Amino acid sequence: MATVLADDDSAAVSREQTTPEAVVVRFAGDSGDGMQLTGGQFTLSTALAGNDLATFPDFPAEIRAPQGTLFGVSAFQINFGSTDITTAGDAPDVLVAMNPAALKTNVTALKPGGLIIADTGEFTKRNLEKAKYETSPLEDDSLAKWDVLAFDISALTLESVKPFGLGNKEALRCKNMWTLGLALWMFDRDRAPIVQWLQDKFKKNPVLADANIAALNAGHAYGETAEIAGPLKKLHLDPVPSPAGLYRTITGAEAVSLGLVAGAQLANLPMFFGGYPITPASAILHNLVKMKEFGVTTFQAEDEIAAICAAIGASYAGQLGITSSSGPGIALKGEAMGLAIMTELPLVIVNSQRGGPSTGLPTKTEQSDLYQAIYGRNGDASLPVIAARSPADAFDCAIEACRIAVQYMTPVILLTDGYIGNASEPWKVPDPASYAPFPVSFLQERNGADGVLPYKRDERGVRPWIKPGTPGLMHRIGGIEKAIDTGNIDYSPAVHQAQTDARKAKVDGVANSIPDQEVCLGDTSGKLAVVGWGSTFGPIHQAVRRARAKGLDVSHIHVRHVWPMPGNLGPLLKGFDNVLVPEMNTGQFKTVLRDQFLVDARPLNKTSGQPFTIAEIEAAIGAFFDNIPGNEGGEVDADATQLPSIKAVNP
Amino acid sequence: MNDMTPIQTTLKDWETDQEVRWCPGCGDYAILKAVQRTLPEIGADPAKTVFVSGIGCSSRFPYYVESYGFHTIHGRAPAVATGVKLANPELDIWLVTGDGDGMSIGGNHTMHLLRRNLDCQVLLFNNEIYGLTKGQYSPTSRVGTSSPSTPGGSVDRPAQPCAFALGSGARFVARGFDVSKELSNVLKAAYYHKGAAFIEIFQNCIVYNKDRFEDFAAPKGAEGSQLWLKNGEPMLFGSEKSGGVKGIALDVEKLTLKVVDVVDGDWQAAGVIVHDVTNRAVAHMLVEMPFGPFPMALGVLYDDPRPTYEEALLGQDATMREGKEANLAKLLAKGQTWTVEA
């Protein structure tokens, strides 16, 4: 039986007759409750319904944290709607809380008047204690500013799967499907793809498939009943107008993997991927092992250093060497990156950034490895750095990283982060034929009068790629300084000066092969440019859109090529009175911009392990427009659980 | 070894135009010559031969061999070599390392290369000292080694490279020393072993650890101090001149090796063991056999091939590729998709 504990007519957002443009739903439960799975399937159904979407999975570092505890809460947020969606949303409209701990850690983020769906079956004395509640929040008035729909999901699930004779523990595992069923009803979604997915997933155990489907259907049916009884309303969001074509959802880790495969194909090279398990980068290795038919060899090395060194060895032997890790692993790879820089071999290094330093926040997101990427090696060791702005963008960035690596005989770092890696968004499946190929040609014959000159540079300063096994071109390379052209050991003063200059000029020259910096939104000069890189794209874009809608003179510039930067970026920034750089670090790109262009870039920093909310950036934009009409700051309060985060801008 | 067609070359063909920059009298010269003498004998193809090294005196080796060469970073040669071999299994890989490079900073990679059984020859030059950094004690230095970093003598017990190799799962373990005439034969045996072949080569650092191995390597008394192992032959050493012919026998009571006297050539009567290169248990005893009470065990101590890593990995990849089409457009459109109509 349903117990509707809160029934305040005025507060219910979900009761509004007008359909909102977008809705934010957060599923939160114990890390064993299958919330990521629920979120993932809800995402799929949302995509299939034609809504645009962005997601934010947020889970603890522990595989199975103690049940019911505050730190064991796993959450999945999705923002979807009929307009362009570029962030996972600031404050949820709906919170599904599977236990007291999930409620406690997530409820403050909920919009006033938002809907809480809670499983009373888990609000036991013991679970309340674990969540540090003295009294049940469902029974005092602490949740008064929200709509609460609390009922015993556990019991209803058990009831629905009774015919299948499962044990109590197994039966309760179907709770997430029951909840998903209810959510599918709320947003008028088709159950068929989920049923299909369950049948595939439990192919070997049809009873479990049937039980989960029964739970899904029961949750869906419950919606009908609850609509009559309480604050629950069915909500239909129209599909977003999108360009015609074939779509799928994609996570950043998938996009990177596919982009690397595409890049190797465009270079006409077999790919060698050396990896070592690390969160959140392992997903790329897991994806690539399933793509062997594309000439992919994967090697799980004994450590991060061996992973990159083997990739360098493979590049030396004529394949496209790739390695991937997260901050701590990238630190270990630093010396080997120097070797690839010195020997001038192509290599792609993917860094799925996480919170640092040291072990830091393995499952949370941050952009704090920018200095490491641009500067973090011994010696003058410049290499190109590219940053992906979204899961879908990671595909193009991975191809671009491969292109630069083979065309310039250099290691390239591709930066993504935990947020991009795990989040998913709809992706218009590209036609591989629409990408210009960049096939590699290896040196086949001697390029010098007396023999082979492995370090003879072309007009771009690039040396030839010579595969061992090629008759007559035997030569030696190494990390020690080398003579011009021949590559023989030579560390005389003039040679080191010349080779240092040549290596720097080569990497600087990459700027000639990249597109000019565009302004993604707004004018090419004006009062304020908000400059971002990487996964801050979504919140910056929405904040700038909202500010512009209010008439504020603000533009959004998002930099993909963070090193070397596009040639026009400096002049472009100088056309703005102010430059604001929101980053999930303590101001790294801000420093790079100041250094490179002598612009007075101001920082907006956040290092809470959570992405920026739109409101946070909107508020920071507002600070530049004091006493200017239209400047009211953020429309929605910043997520309280994400504080303290904003120091705002330095006035 | 790899399966390349034998090529006719001479020692000269394997010399580069680079001036060799080791200290005059360094044992590395003799090893270089032994390698350059061996390569023509095995019919090696310079274009398909790759020397990969780490950092240290020994690791300058690739610059002096007219083949492909990669002088990498400290300790990581095994990892680089793994990538080279997996990318092109047709290449014959010679890995040159030292006691510091291969046993200390790169110990982890040495272990995993041997465990995986990557097809290559690992030449570990053991001079029991850090030469290039001016003489600090190394992981193979004997207890009490006085050095710039251990003026009071080193206190930690040395690692034993061959025992380490065997313990890591190596299927070929051999020993030689720089000026030995037998070194070329050991190199050949390593080459013909399919899989990771580990050779410890005692090398005289004449500047920082001069004559460290003289007690067994000196020509004088060599008969009595060197046990050259030959498959199928009894483990005999010494002569009447050196104080009698002796042999290695098994002490059945203690399950250890012992030295026995051989009278009138009757080694069977003395219980001398016949060397079987595939006997892993005896190999474990040979690599641990202390010099002094015993002679120095040299030559091929163990040789029992197993399938190699690159065969297994690339073979599995080939199986996984079977019947699958590399269609990028299809790969990108995998999973659940939907179409937006125009």
Interface residues (C-beta under 8 A of the other chain):
Chain A: L44 A47 L48 G50 P193 P239 S242 P243 A244 G245 L246 Y247 R248 T249 L258 V261 A262 Q265 P270 F272 G274 M291 K292 E293 F294 G295 T297 F299 A301 E302 D303 I305 A306 A307 C309 A310 A311 I312 G313 A314 S315 Y316 A317 G318 Q319 G321 E335 A336 G338 L339 T343 V429 P430 D431 P432 A433 K467 P468 G469 T470 P471 G472 L473 M474 H475 R476 I477 G478 G479 I480 N488 I489
Chain B: T16 Q18 P46 A47 K48 V50 V52 P62 Y63 E66 S67 Y68 G69 F70 H71 T72 I73 R76 P78 A79 V80 A81 T82 G83 V84 K85 L86 A87 N88 E90 L91 N108 H109 M111 H112 L313 L314 D317 M320 R321 K324 E325 A326 L328 A329 L331 L332 A333 K334 G335 Q336 T337 W338 T339 V340 E341 A342
